[in-house]
Amino acid sequence: MPAKEHRAPWGRSLILISVLSSLLCLGISTGFALSRHSGLRWPLLLPLVVLAVCALFTVRGYVVTADALLVRRLLWTTRLPWAGAAALQSVHAEPDAMRGSMRLWGNGGLYAFTGLFRSKKLGRYRAFVMDRHRTVVLRLAGRTIVVSPASPQDFVRDVRQVSGLADSG
């Protein structure tokens, strides 16, 4: 069966956080550039490096294959297998699945919500999210993944179809 591609559109909160944080970082860099402290160059560059690194982790989309989920980033693809030992157990659309979560490690909204998170409802999980209101939860043997495709219902249907997972509603 052919791979199925899904877009990862930005949600309103991600746009707001990213715009405000970018303006703050650019303002800090501009302030240092215009200051008379010519010996301090790292404060000028640090906010720009933060912006560049975070931009690299932006999620552009998802590709559903028979044995894995591919998360497309700006310069690379993260492969999350769900065949064999990492067997896919369930997939379902769950709007706002990240609500009440605590970030353990990763990015909390500068161009993406990615990394390791924990919540009472989901336990520990890995997020590749651009819109916190359009989330899908994938439960695999030993781990949980949260993503945010443009159409959660179509994504769930495609994952079930290509993985052979029975429709669990």
DSSP file with accessible surface (Angstrom, degrees, kcal/mol):
  #  RESIDUE AA STRUCTURE BP1 BP2  ACC     N-H-->O    O-->H-N    N-H-->O    O-->H-N    TCO  KAPPA ALPHA  PHI   PSI    X-CA   Y-CA   Z-CA
    1    1 A M              0   0  135      0, 0.0    65,-0.3     0, 0.0     3,-0.1   0.000 360.0 360.0 360.0 137.8    0.0    0.0    0.0
    2    2 A P        -     0   0   98      0, 0.0     2,-0.1     0, 0.0    62,-0.0  -0.254 360.0 -96.3 -68.7 154.8    1.4    3.5   -0.9
    3    3 A A        -     0   0   55     62,-0.1     2,-0.5     1,-0.0    62,-0.2  -0.371  34.8-137.7 -67.0 148.5    2.5    5.9    1.8
    4    4 A K  E     -A   64   0A  60     60,-2.4    60,-3.3    -3,-0.1     2,-0.3  -0.948  13.0-149.1-113.5 126.9    0.0    8.5    2.9
    5    5 A E  E     -A   63   0A 137     -2,-0.5     2,-0.4    58,-0.2    58,-0.2  -0.752  12.6-173.6 -98.8 143.7    1.1   12.1    3.4
    6    6 A H  E     -A   62   0A  19     56,-2.9    56,-3.0    -2,-0.3     2,-0.0  -1.000  20.1-128.3-136.4 133.3   -0.5   14.5    5.9
    7    7 A R  E     -A   61   0A 162     -2,-0.4   143,-1.9    54,-0.2    54,-0.2  -0.315   8.8-145.1 -72.7 162.8    0.2   18.2    6.4
    8    8 A A        -     0   0    7     52,-1.1    51,-0.1   141,-0.2    -1,-0.1  -0.726  22.9-167.1-129.1  78.9    1.0   19.7    9.8
    9    9 A P        -     0   0   21      0, 0.0     2,-0.3     0, 0.0   121,-0.2  -0.320  25.6-105.1 -70.9 152.5   -0.5   23.2    9.9
   10   10 A W        -     0   0  100      1,-0.1   121,-0.2   121,-0.1     2,-0.1  -0.557  31.2-137.9 -75.6 137.6    0.3   25.7   12.6
   11   11 A G     >  -     0   0    2    119,-2.4     4,-2.3    -2,-0.3     5,-0.2  -0.449  26.0-104.8 -87.7 166.6   -2.2   26.3   15.3
   12   12 A R  H  > S+     0   0  225      1,-0.2     4,-2.6     2,-0.2     5,-0.2   0.892 119.3  51.2 -59.6 -43.4   -3.1   29.8   16.7
   13   13 A S  H  > S+     0   0   24      1,-0.2     4,-2.8     2,-0.2     5,-0.2   0.904 110.1  50.1 -65.5 -37.1   -1.2   29.4   19.9
   14   14 A L  H  > S+     0   0    0    116,-0.3     4,-2.6     2,-0.2    97,-0.4   0.919 111.0  49.2 -66.1 -41.3    1.9   28.2   18.1
   15   15 A I  H  X S+     0   0   81     -4,-2.3     4,-2.7     2,-0.2     5,-0.3   0.950 113.8  46.3 -61.1 -47.5    1.7   31.2   15.7
   16   16 A L  H  X S+     0   0  105     -4,-2.6     4,-2.5     2,-0.2     5,-0.3   0.947 115.3  44.7 -62.5 -49.4    1.3   33.6   18.7
   17   17 A I  H  X S+     0   0   56     -4,-2.8     4,-2.6     1,-0.2     5,-0.3   0.928 115.9  47.9 -61.5 -44.1    4.1   32.1   20.8
   18   18 A S  H  X S+     0   0    3     -4,-2.6     4,-2.4    -5,-0.2    -2,-0.2   0.914 113.2  46.4 -66.7 -42.8    6.5   31.9   17.8
   19   19 A V  H  X S+     0   0   75     -4,-2.7     4,-2.6    -5,-0.2     5,-0.2   0.955 116.3  44.1 -64.7 -49.4    5.8   35.5   16.6
   20   20 A L  H  X S+     0   0  102     -4,-2.5     4,-2.3    -5,-0.3    -2,-0.2   0.922 116.1  46.9 -64.3 -42.2    6.2   37.0   20.1
   21   21 A S  H  X S+     0   0   39     -4,-2.6     4,-2.7    -5,-0.3    -1,-0.2   0.899 112.3  50.6 -66.6 -39.2    9.3   35.0   20.9
   22   22 A S  H  X S+     0   0   18     -4,-2.4     4,-2.8    -5,-0.3     5,-0.2   0.925 110.7  48.8 -64.0 -43.7   10.9   35.8   17.6
   23   23 A L  H  X S+     0   0  107     -4,-2.6     4,-2.6     2,-0.2    -2,-0.2   0.910 111.7  49.8 -62.6 -41.3   10.2   39.5   18.1
   24   24 A L  H  X S+     0   0  111     -4,-2.3     4,-2.5     2,-0.2    -2,-0.2   0.943 112.9  45.8 -62.1 -47.9   11.7   39.3   21.6
   25   25 A C  H  X S+     0   0   20     -4,-2.7     4,-2.4     1,-0.2    -2,-0.2   0.915 114.5  47.5 -62.8 -43.4   14.9   37.5   20.3
   26   26 A L  H  X S+     0   0   80     -4,-2.8     4,-2.6     1,-0.2    -1,-0.2   0.888 111.5  51.9 -65.7 -36.8   15.3   39.9   17.4
   27   27 A G  H  X S+     0   0   43     -4,-2.6     4,-2.8    -5,-0.2    -2,-0.2   0.910 109.4  49.1 -64.9 -41.6   14.8   42.8   19.8
   28   28 A I  H  X S+     0   0   71     -4,-2.5     4,-2.3     2,-0.2     5,-0.2   0.947 113.3  46.7 -62.6 -46.9   17.5   41.5   22.2
   29   29 A S  H  X S+     0   0    4     -4,-2.4     4,-2.3     1,-0.2    -2,-0.2   0.915 113.5  48.6 -62.6 -41.6   19.9   41.0   19.3
   30   30 A T  H  X S+     0   0   78     -4,-2.6     4,-2.3     2,-0.2    -1,-0.2   0.919 109.3  53.4 -64.5 -42.2   19.1   44.5   17.9
   31   31 A G  H  X S+     0   0   44     -4,-2.8     4,-0.9     1,-0.2    -2,-0.2   0.920 112.0  44.0 -60.2 -43.8   19.6   46.1   21.3
   32   32 A F  H  < S+     0   0   70     -4,-2.3     3,-0.3     1,-0.2    -1,-0.2   0.874 111.5  54.2 -68.6 -35.6   23.0   44.5   21.7
   33   33 A A  H  < S+     0   0   51     -4,-2.3    -2,-0.2     1,-0.2    -1,-0.2   0.875 112.9  43.1 -65.8 -35.3   24.0   45.4   18.1
   34   34 A L  H  < S+     0   0  139     -4,-2.3    -1,-0.2    -5,-0.2    -2,-0.2   0.598  96.9  97.1 -86.5 -11.4   23.1   49.1   18.8
   35   35 A S  S  < S-     0   0   42     -4,-0.9    -3,-0.0    -3,-0.3    -4,-0.0  -0.261  81.4-121.4 -75.2 167.6   24.7   49.3   22.2
   36   36 A R  S    S+     0   0  236      1,-0.1     2,-1.7     2,-0.0     3,-0.2   0.345  83.0 106.2 -91.4   7.3   28.2   50.6   22.7
   37   37 A H    >   +     0   0  120     -5,-0.2     3,-1.3     1,-0.2    -1,-0.1  -0.568  40.3 167.9 -87.7  76.8   29.5   47.4   24.3
   38   38 A S  T 3   +     0   0   88     -2,-1.7    -1,-0.2     1,-0.3    -2,-0.0   0.733  68.0  62.9 -66.3 -20.9   31.5   46.3   21.2
   39   39 A G  T 3  S+     0   0   73     -3,-0.2     2,-1.1     1,-0.2    -1,-0.3   0.696  87.5  77.1 -78.8 -16.6   33.3   43.5   23.2
   40   40 A L    <   +     0   0   75     -3,-1.3     4,-0.2     1,-0.2    -1,-0.2  -0.716  46.9 144.7 -99.0  89.7   30.1   41.6   23.9
   41   41 A R    >>  +     0   0  129     -2,-1.1     4,-1.6     2,-0.1     3,-0.5   0.744  59.7  69.3 -94.5 -28.1   29.2   39.8   20.6
   42   42 A W  H 3> S+     0   0  170     -3,-0.2     4,-2.8     1,-0.2    -1,-0.1   0.877  94.3  56.0 -63.1 -36.8   27.8   36.5   22.1
   43   43 A P  H 34 S+     0   0   12      0, 0.0    -1,-0.2     0, 0.0   -11,-0.1   0.847 107.2  52.5 -63.5 -25.4   24.6   38.3   23.5
   44   44 A L  H <4 S+     0   0   34     -3,-0.5     4,-0.5    -4,-0.2    -2,-0.2   0.903 117.5  35.5 -71.4 -40.1   24.0   39.5   19.9
   45   45 A L  H  X S+     0   0   96     -4,-1.6     4,-2.4     1,-0.1     3,-0.2   0.802 100.1  75.0 -87.2 -31.0   24.2   36.0   18.4
   46   46 A L  H  X S+     0   0   93     -4,-2.8     4,-2.5     1,-0.2     5,-0.2   0.915  96.7  46.7 -55.5 -49.5   22.7   33.8   21.1
   47   47 A P  H  > S+     0   0   15      0, 0.0     4,-2.1     0, 0.0    -1,-0.2   0.889 113.4  50.7 -62.1 -32.9   19.0   34.8   20.5
   48   48 A L  H  > S+     0   0   69     -4,-0.5     4,-2.3    -3,-0.2    -2,-0.2   0.882 109.3  50.1 -71.1 -36.0   19.6   34.3   16.7
   49   49 A V  H  X S+     0   0   79     -4,-2.4     4,-2.9     2,-0.2     5,-0.3   0.914 108.9  52.8 -65.9 -42.0   21.1   30.9   17.3
   50   50 A V  H  X S+     0   0   60     -4,-2.5     4,-2.5    -5,-0.2     5,-0.3   0.938 110.4  47.8 -58.8 -46.7   18.1   29.9   19.4
   51   51 A L  H  X S+     0   0   16     -4,-2.1     4,-2.2    -5,-0.2    -1,-0.2   0.929 113.3  47.6 -60.3 -45.3   15.7   31.0   16.7
   52   52 A A  H  X S+     0   0   56     -4,-2.3     4,-1.5     2,-0.2    -2,-0.2   0.927 113.0  47.0 -64.7 -45.0   17.6   29.0   14.0
   53   53 A V  H  X S+     0   0   71     -4,-2.9     4,-0.8     1,-0.2     3,-0.3   0.937 113.6  47.9 -64.4 -45.1   17.9   25.8   16.1
   54   54 A C  H >< S+     0   0   24     -4,-2.5     3,-1.0    -5,-0.3     4,-0.2   0.889 106.8  57.6 -63.7 -37.6   14.2   25.9   17.0
   55   55 A A  H >< S+     0   0   27     -4,-2.2     3,-1.6    -5,-0.3    -1,-0.2   0.866  98.1  61.8 -61.3 -34.0   13.2   26.5   13.4
   56   56 A L  H 3< S+     0   0   61     -4,-1.5    18,-1.1    -3,-0.3    19,-0.5   0.804  99.4  55.6 -62.3 -27.9   15.0   23.3   12.4
   57   57 A F  T << S+     0   0   77     -3,-1.0    -1,-0.3    -4,-0.8    -2,-0.2   0.406  76.9 128.9 -89.7   4.6   12.7   21.3   14.6
   58   58 A T    <   -     0   0   14     -3,-1.6     2,-0.6    -4,-0.2    16,-0.5  -0.323  60.4-127.8 -56.9 137.9    9.5   22.6   12.9
   59   59 A V        +     0   0    1     52,-0.4    14,-0.2    14,-0.2     3,-0.1  -0.821  27.1 179.6 -93.0 121.1    7.3   19.7   11.8
   60   60 A R        -     0   0  115     12,-3.2   -52,-1.1    -2,-0.6     2,-0.3   0.719  58.9 -51.2 -91.6 -26.5    6.3   20.1    8.1
   61   61 A G  E     -AB   7  72A   0     11,-1.2    11,-2.8   -54,-0.2     2,-0.4  -0.980  49.6 -99.2 171.8-178.1    4.1   17.0    7.9
   62   62 A Y  E     -AB   6  71A   0    -56,-3.0   -56,-2.9    -2,-0.3     2,-0.5  -0.965  16.2-156.8-131.0 144.2    3.7   13.3    8.5
   63   63 A V  E     -AB   5  70A  13      7,-2.7     7,-3.1    -2,-0.4     2,-0.6  -0.990  11.5-151.8-123.6 122.9    4.0   10.3    6.2
   64   64 A V  E     +AB   4  69A   0    -60,-3.3   -60,-2.4    -2,-0.5     2,-0.2  -0.853  21.7 173.5 -96.2 119.6    2.2    7.1    7.1
   65   65 A T        -     0   0   27      3,-2.6     3,-0.2    -2,-0.6    97,-0.1  -0.710  47.5 -97.5-116.7 174.4    3.8    3.9    5.8
   66   66 A A  S    S+     0   0   59    -65,-0.3     3,-0.1    -2,-0.2    -2,-0.0   0.786 120.9  22.9 -63.7 -26.3    3.0    0.2    6.5
   67   67 A D  S    S+     0   0   70      1,-0.2    15,-2.6    16,-0.1    16,-0.8   0.406 124.8  17.7-123.8   2.8    5.7   -0.1    9.2
   68   68 A A  E     - C   0  81A   0     13,-0.3    -3,-2.6    -3,-0.2     2,-0.5  -0.997  60.4-117.8-164.7 162.9    6.4    3.5   10.5
   69   69 A L  E     -BC  64  80A   1     11,-2.4    11,-2.9    -2,-0.3     2,-0.5  -0.950  29.3-153.7-105.7 128.2    5.4    7.0   10.9
   70   70 A L  E     -BC  63  79A  43     -7,-3.1    -7,-2.7    -2,-0.5     2,-0.7  -0.922   1.2-156.8-104.5 124.5    7.7    9.5    9.3
   71   71 A V  E     -BC  62  78A   0      7,-3.1     7,-2.7    -2,-0.5     2,-0.5  -0.904  13.6-145.4-102.0 112.5    7.8   13.0   10.8
   72   72 A R  E     +BC  61  77A  62    -11,-2.8   -12,-3.2    -2,-0.7   -11,-1.2  -0.684  22.0 178.3 -84.3 122.9    9.1   15.5    8.2
   73   73 A R        -     0   0   10      3,-2.9   -14,-0.2    -2,-0.5   -16,-0.1  -0.392  46.8 -86.8-105.0-170.9   11.2   18.3    9.6
   74   74 A L  S    S+     0   0   76    -18,-1.1   -17,-0.1   -16,-0.5   -18,-0.1   0.939 120.8   8.4 -66.9 -46.7   12.9   21.1    7.7
   75   75 A L  S    S+     0   0  136    -19,-0.5     2,-0.3     1,-0.1    -1,-0.2   0.470 130.5  21.9-115.9  -5.5   16.2   19.3    7.0
   76   76 A W        -     0   0   94    -20,-0.2    -3,-2.9    -5,-0.0     2,-0.4  -0.942  65.5-119.1-152.7 174.0   15.5   15.6    8.0
   77   77 A T  E     -C   72   0A  75     -2,-0.3     2,-0.5    -5,-0.2    -5,-0.2  -0.983  17.3-144.3-124.0 132.6   12.9   13.0    8.7
   78   78 A T  E     -C   71   0A  21     -7,-2.7    -7,-3.1    -2,-0.4     2,-0.5  -0.868  16.5-149.6 -95.5 125.1   12.4   11.3   12.0
   79   79 A R  E     -C   70   0A 127     -2,-0.5    -9,-0.2    -9,-0.2   -11,-0.0  -0.852  13.4-174.6 -99.9 124.8   11.3    7.6   11.6
   80   80 A L  E     -C   69   0A   3    -11,-2.9   -11,-2.4    -2,-0.5    -2,-0.0  -0.880  17.5-150.4-119.0  94.7    9.1    6.1   14.3
   81   81 A P  E     +C   68   0A  46      0, 0.0   -13,-0.3     0, 0.0   -14,-0.0  -0.336  20.6 179.3 -67.9 147.6    8.6    2.4   13.6
   82   82 A W        +     0   0   11    -15,-2.6     6,-1.6     6,-0.1     2,-0.3   0.096  53.5  91.1-133.4  22.9    5.4    0.7   14.6
   83   83 A A  S >  S+     0   0   52    -16,-0.8     3,-1.4     4,-0.2     2,-0.2  -0.752  84.3   1.1-111.8 162.2    6.1   -2.8   13.4
   84   84 A G  G >  S+     0   0   67     -2,-0.3     3,-1.0     1,-0.3     0, 0.0  -0.410 134.5   2.9  67.4-129.2    7.7   -5.7   15.2
   85   85 A A  G 3  S+     0   0  103      1,-0.3    -1,-0.3    -2,-0.2     2,-0.0   0.761 132.8  56.5 -65.4 -25.8    8.8   -5.0   18.8
   86   86 A A  G <  S+     0   0   21     -3,-1.4    -1,-0.3    54,-0.1    -2,-0.1  -0.156  85.2 179.1 -96.4  39.8    7.3   -1.5   18.7
   87   87 A A    <   -     0   0   41     -3,-1.0    54,-1.8    53,-0.2     2,-0.4  -0.086  32.1-117.9 -52.0 133.0    3.9   -2.8   17.7
   88   88 A L  E     +D  140   0B  20     -6,-1.6    52,-0.3    52,-0.2    -1,-0.1  -0.591  34.5 176.4 -70.8 124.0    1.1   -0.2   17.2
   89   89 A Q  E     -     0   0B 119     50,-3.1     2,-0.3    -2,-0.4    51,-0.2   0.794  59.2 -10.7-101.0 -37.2   -1.6   -0.9   19.7
   90   90 A S  E     -D  139   0B  30     49,-1.8    49,-2.7    75,-0.0    -1,-0.4  -0.990  47.6-166.8-160.2 157.5   -4.0    1.9   19.1
   91   91 A V  E     +D  138   0B   0     -2,-0.3     2,-0.3    47,-0.2    77,-0.3  -0.971  20.8 158.3-147.0 131.2   -4.5    5.2   17.3
   92   92 A H  E     -D  137   0B  55     45,-1.9    45,-2.7    -2,-0.3     2,-0.3  -0.985  42.7-108.9-154.5 148.0   -7.3    7.7   18.0
   93   93 A A  E     +D  136   0B  36     -2,-0.3    43,-0.3    43,-0.2    -2,-0.0  -0.618  37.3 174.2 -73.8 129.7   -8.0   11.4   17.5
   94   94 A E    >   -     0   0   36     41,-2.6     3,-1.3    -2,-0.3    41,-0.2  -0.756  22.8-143.3-141.0  89.8   -8.0   13.2   20.8
   95   95 A P  T 3  S+     0   0   86      0, 0.0    38,-0.2     0, 0.0    39,-0.2  -0.240  85.8   9.3 -54.9 139.8   -8.4   17.0   20.6
   96   96 A D  T >  S+     0   0   39     36,-0.7     3,-1.9    35,-0.1    37,-0.1   0.797  77.1 157.1  60.5  34.0   -6.3   18.8   23.1
   97   97 A A  T <   +     0   0    0     -3,-1.3    25,-0.2     1,-0.3    -1,-0.1   0.789  69.2  58.3 -60.3 -24.8   -4.5   15.7   24.2
   98   98 A M  T >  S+     0   0   15     34,-0.5     3,-2.1     2,-0.1    -1,-0.3   0.556  75.1 125.6 -84.5  -5.3   -1.6   17.8   25.5
   99   99 A R  T <  S+     0   0  172     -3,-1.9     3,-0.1     1,-0.3     0, 0.0  -0.254  79.5  14.2 -57.6 131.5   -3.8   19.8   27.9
  100  100 A G  T 3  S+     0   0   73      1,-0.3    20,-0.3    19,-0.1    -1,-0.3   0.572  96.6 142.7  80.9   9.4   -2.4   19.6   31.4
  101  101 A S    <   -     0   0   33     -3,-2.1     2,-0.4    18,-0.1    -1,-0.3  -0.500  42.6-144.5 -84.6 153.2    1.0   18.2   30.2
  102  102 A M  E     -E  118   0B 116     16,-3.1    16,-2.1    -2,-0.2     2,-0.5  -0.960  18.9-125.9-114.6 131.9    4.3   19.1   31.6
  103  103 A R  E     +E  117   0B 137     -2,-0.4    14,-0.3    14,-0.2     3,-0.1  -0.647  26.4 178.2 -77.6 125.9    7.3   19.4   29.3
  104  104 A L  E    S-     0   0B  72     12,-2.7     2,-0.3    -2,-0.5    13,-0.2   0.818  72.2 -12.0 -92.5 -39.7   10.2   17.2   30.4
  105  105 A W  E    S+E  116   0B 202     11,-1.9    11,-2.9     2,-0.1    -1,-0.4  -0.893 103.4  43.9-163.0 129.7   12.6   18.0   27.6
  106  106 A G  E    S-E  115   0B  33     -2,-0.3     2,-0.5     9,-0.2     9,-0.2  -0.928  86.0 -28.6 138.0-157.2   12.1   19.8   24.3
  107  107 A N  E     -E  114   0B  22      7,-2.5     7,-1.5    -2,-0.3    -2,-0.1  -0.874  36.8-164.2-107.3 125.5   10.5   22.8   22.7
  108  108 A G  E    S-E  113   0B  29     -2,-0.5     5,-0.2     5,-0.2     3,-0.1   0.030  75.9 -38.8-100.9  26.6    7.3   24.3   24.2
  109  109 A G  S    S+     0   0    0      3,-1.4     2,-1.3     1,-0.2     4,-0.2   0.504  88.3 125.6 138.1   3.5    6.1   26.5   21.3
  110  110 A L  S    S-     0   0   20      2,-0.4    -1,-0.2     1,-0.2   -95,-0.1  -0.763 108.8 -33.1 -91.1  91.5    8.9   28.2   19.4
  111  111 A Y  S    S+     0   0   39     -2,-1.3   -52,-0.4   -97,-0.4     2,-0.3   0.330 137.7  14.0  76.8  -3.2    8.0   27.0   15.9
  112  112 A A        -     0   0    0    -54,-0.2    -3,-1.4   -98,-0.1     2,-0.6  -0.929  66.8-120.5-179.7 160.9    6.8   23.6   17.3
  113  113 A F  E     +EF 108 129B   4     16,-2.8    16,-2.6    -2,-0.3     2,-0.3  -0.929  58.2 148.0-111.3  96.3    5.7   21.6   20.4
  114  114 A T  E     +EF 107 128B   9     -7,-1.5    -7,-2.5    -2,-0.6     2,-0.3  -0.958  21.6  47.1-134.3 152.0    8.2   18.8   20.3
  115  115 A G  E    S-EF 106 127B  16     12,-1.8    12,-2.9    -2,-0.3     2,-0.5  -0.835  89.1 -23.5 125.4-158.9   10.0   16.6   22.8
  116  116 A L  E     +EF 105 126B  50    -11,-2.9   -12,-2.7    -2,-0.3   -11,-1.9  -0.807  60.0 170.4 -97.8 131.9    9.2   14.6   25.8
  117  117 A F  E     -EF 103 125B  11      8,-2.9     8,-2.8    -2,-0.5     2,-0.3  -0.850  17.5-151.3-132.4 166.2    6.1   15.5   27.8
  118  118 A R  E     +EF 102 124B 117    -16,-2.1   -16,-3.1    -2,-0.3     2,-0.3  -0.998  16.7 165.7-142.5 140.1    4.1   14.0   30.7
  119  119 A S  E  >  - F   0 123B  10      4,-1.5     4,-2.3    -2,-0.3   -18,-0.1  -0.968  44.3-117.3-145.0 160.8    0.5   14.1   31.7
  120  120 A K  T  4 S+     0   0  218    -20,-0.3    -1,-0.1    -2,-0.3     4,-0.1   0.893 115.3  46.5 -63.1 -38.8   -1.8   12.2   34.1
  121  121 A K  T  4 S+     0   0  117      1,-0.2    -1,-0.2   -24,-0.1   -21,-0.1   0.911 127.6  22.2 -72.5 -44.0   -3.9   11.0   31.2
  122  122 A L  T  4 S-     0   0    7      1,-0.3    -2,-0.2   -25,-0.2    -1,-0.2   0.611  90.0-148.6-100.9 -15.9   -1.2   10.0   28.7
  123  123 A G  E  <  -F  119   0B  23     -4,-2.3    -4,-1.5     2,-0.1     2,-0.4  -0.504  64.3  -9.3  74.2-148.9    1.8    9.3   31.0
  124  124 A R  E    S+F  118   0B 141     -6,-0.2    20,-0.4    -2,-0.2     2,-0.3  -0.661  81.8 163.1 -83.8 134.2    5.1   10.0   29.4
  125  125 A Y  E     -F  117   0B   4     -8,-2.8    -8,-2.9    -2,-0.4     2,-0.5  -0.959  38.1-120.3-148.4 163.7    4.9   10.7   25.6
  126  126 A R  E     -Fg 116 145B  92     18,-2.4    20,-2.5    -2,-0.3     2,-0.4  -0.925  30.7-153.2-108.1 129.0    6.8   12.2   22.7
  127  127 A A  E     +Fg 115 146B   0    -12,-2.9   -12,-1.8    -2,-0.5    20,-0.2  -0.861  27.6 172.0-109.6 140.8    5.2   15.1   20.9
  128  128 A F  E     +Fg 114 147B   1     18,-2.6    20,-0.8    -2,-0.4     2,-0.4  -0.664  39.0 153.8-134.5  71.3    5.6   16.2   17.3
  129  129 A V  E     +F  113   0B   0    -16,-2.6   -16,-2.8    18,-0.2     3,-0.1  -0.873  34.4 166.3-120.8 137.9    2.8   18.8   17.4
  130  130 A M  S    S+     0   0    0     -2,-0.4  -119,-2.4     1,-0.3     2,-0.4   0.547  84.8  35.4-114.9 -23.2    2.1   22.0   15.5
  131  131 A D    >   -     0   0   12   -121,-0.2     3,-1.6     3,-0.1    -1,-0.3  -0.908  63.9-162.5-136.7 107.4   -1.6   22.5   16.6
  132  132 A R  T 3  S+     0   0   91     -2,-0.4   -36,-0.7     1,-0.3   -34,-0.5   0.632  90.2  57.9 -67.7 -11.4   -2.5   21.4   20.1
  133  133 A H  T 3  S+     0   0  101      1,-0.2    -1,-0.3   -38,-0.2     2,-0.1   0.558 102.6  53.5 -93.7  -8.3   -6.2   21.4   19.3
  134  134 A R  S <  S+     0   0   82     -3,-1.6     2,-0.2   -39,-0.2    -1,-0.2  -0.398  80.5 153.9-119.8  54.0   -5.9   18.8   16.5
  135  135 A T        -     0   0    1     -3,-0.3   -41,-2.6   -41,-0.2     2,-0.4  -0.562  29.7-163.6 -99.2 151.7   -4.0   16.0   18.1
  136  136 A V  E     -DH  93 147B   0     11,-2.5    11,-2.1   -43,-0.3     2,-0.5  -0.988  13.1-146.1-126.4 135.7   -3.8   12.3   17.5
  137  137 A V  E     -DH  92 146B   0    -45,-2.7   -45,-1.9    -2,-0.4     2,-0.5  -0.914  10.7-168.5-107.4 124.5   -2.5    9.8   20.1
  138  138 A L  E     -DH  91 145B   1      7,-3.1     7,-2.7    -2,-0.5     2,-0.6  -0.967   5.9-159.5-111.2 123.4   -0.6    6.7   18.9
  139  139 A R  E     +DH  90 144B  71    -49,-2.7   -50,-3.1    -2,-0.5   -49,-1.8  -0.926  16.6 174.1-106.5 121.8    0.0    4.0   21.5
  140  140 A L  E >   -DH  88 143B   6      3,-3.0     3,-1.5    -2,-0.6     2,-0.5  -0.743  48.9 -71.9-116.1 168.1    2.8    1.6   20.7
  141  141 A A  T 3  S-     0   0   36    -54,-1.8     3,-0.0     1,-0.3   -53,-0.0  -0.468 121.2  -3.5 -61.6 111.9    4.4   -1.1   22.8
  142  142 A G  T 3  S+     0   0   88     -2,-0.5     2,-0.3     1,-0.1    -1,-0.3   0.430 128.0  54.6  87.3  -2.7    6.4    0.8   25.4
  143  143 A R  E <   - H   0 140B  81     -3,-1.5    -3,-3.0     2,-0.0     2,-0.4  -0.997  59.8-142.3-159.3 161.4    5.7    4.4   24.2
  144  144 A T  E     - H   0 139B  15    -20,-0.4   -18,-2.4    -2,-0.3     2,-0.4  -0.977  15.1-165.3-126.9 140.4    3.1    7.0   23.3
  145  145 A I  E     -gH 126 138B   4     -7,-2.7    -7,-3.1    -2,-0.4     2,-0.4  -0.973   3.5-160.3-127.2 138.8    3.4    9.5   20.4
  146  146 A V  E     +gH 127 137B   0    -20,-2.5   -18,-2.6    -2,-0.4     2,-0.3  -0.984  17.6 168.1-121.1 130.5    1.2   12.6   19.9
  147  147 A V  E     -gH 128 136B   0    -11,-2.1   -11,-2.5    -2,-0.4   -18,-0.2  -0.819  27.9-140.9-131.2 171.7    1.0   14.3   16.5
  148  148 A S        +     0   0    0    -20,-0.8   -18,-0.2    -2,-0.3   -13,-0.2  -0.572  23.7 178.7-139.8  76.1   -1.2   17.0   14.9
  149  149 A P        -     0   0    0      0, 0.0  -141,-0.2     0, 0.0   -88,-0.0  -0.323  42.7-109.4 -72.9 161.5   -2.2   16.3   11.3
  150  150 A A  S    S+     0   0   22   -143,-1.9  -142,-0.1     1,-0.3  -144,-0.0   0.885 114.3  28.8 -58.5 -40.4   -4.4   18.7    9.4
  151  151 A S     >  -     0   0   36   -144,-0.2     4,-2.4     1,-0.1    -1,-0.3  -0.855  69.7-173.0-124.0  94.9   -7.3   16.1    9.4
  152  152 A P  H  > S+     0   0   14      0, 0.0     4,-2.7     0, 0.0     5,-0.2   0.885  85.8  52.8 -55.8 -39.7   -7.0   13.9   12.5
  153  153 A Q  H  > S+     0   0  129      1,-0.2     4,-2.4     2,-0.2     5,-0.2   0.913 110.8  46.4 -65.3 -41.8   -9.8   11.6   11.3
  154  154 A D  H  > S+     0   0   67      2,-0.2     4,-2.6     1,-0.2    -1,-0.2   0.900 112.5  51.5 -65.8 -38.9   -8.2   11.0    7.9
  155  155 A F  H  X S+     0   0    0     -4,-2.4     4,-2.8     2,-0.2     5,-0.2   0.944 110.4  47.6 -62.0 -48.9   -4.8   10.4    9.6
  156  156 A V  H  X S+     0   0   10     -4,-2.7     4,-2.6     1,-0.2     5,-0.2   0.932 112.3  50.2 -59.3 -45.7   -6.4    7.8   12.0
  157  157 A R  H  X S+     0   0  127     -4,-2.4     4,-2.4     1,-0.2    -1,-0.2   0.932 112.4  47.1 -58.4 -45.7   -8.1    6.1    9.1
  158  158 A D  H  X S+     0   0    8     -4,-2.6     4,-2.8     2,-0.2     5,-0.3   0.902 111.2  50.5 -66.3 -41.0   -4.9    5.9    7.1
  159  159 A V  H  X S+     0   0    0     -4,-2.8     4,-2.3     1,-0.2     6,-0.4   0.944 113.1  46.2 -62.4 -45.6   -2.8    4.6   10.0
  160  160 A R  H  X>S+     0   0   28     -4,-2.6     4,-1.2    -5,-0.2     5,-0.5   0.905 114.2  49.3 -63.3 -39.2   -5.4    1.9   10.7
  161  161 A Q  H  <5S+     0   0   95     -4,-2.4    -2,-0.2    -5,-0.2     3,-0.2   0.950 116.9  37.5 -66.9 -49.4   -5.5    1.0    7.0
  162  162 A V  H  <5S+     0   0   16     -4,-2.8    -1,-0.2     1,-0.2    -2,-0.2   0.808 120.7  45.8 -77.0 -27.4   -1.8    0.8    6.3
  163  163 A S  H  <5S-     0   0   36     -4,-2.3    -1,-0.2    -5,-0.3    -2,-0.2   0.624 103.5-125.2 -88.9 -14.2   -0.9   -0.8    9.7
  164  164 A G  T  <5 +     0   0   66     -4,-1.2     2,-0.2     1,-0.3    -3,-0.2   0.572  54.5 156.4  79.5   9.5   -3.7   -3.4    9.6
  165  165 A L      < -     0   0   40     -5,-0.5    -1,-0.3    -6,-0.4    -2,-0.1  -0.492  47.0-112.7 -70.4 132.9   -4.9   -2.2   13.0
  166  166 A A        -     0   0   77     -2,-0.2     2,-0.5     1,-0.1    -1,-0.1  -0.315  36.0 -97.1 -64.8 147.4   -8.6   -3.0   13.6
  167  167 A D        +     0   0  126      1,-0.1    -1,-0.1    -3,-0.1   -10,-0.0  -0.544  41.9 179.1 -68.3 116.0  -11.0    0.0   13.7
  168  168 A S              0   0   83     -2,-0.5    -1,-0.1   -77,-0.3    -2,-0.1   0.188 360.0 360.0-107.8  17.2  -11.5    0.7   17.4
  169  169 A G              0   0   87    -77,-0.0    -1,-0.1     0, 0.0    -2,-0.0   0.367 360.0 360.0  88.0 360.0  -13.8    3.7   17.0
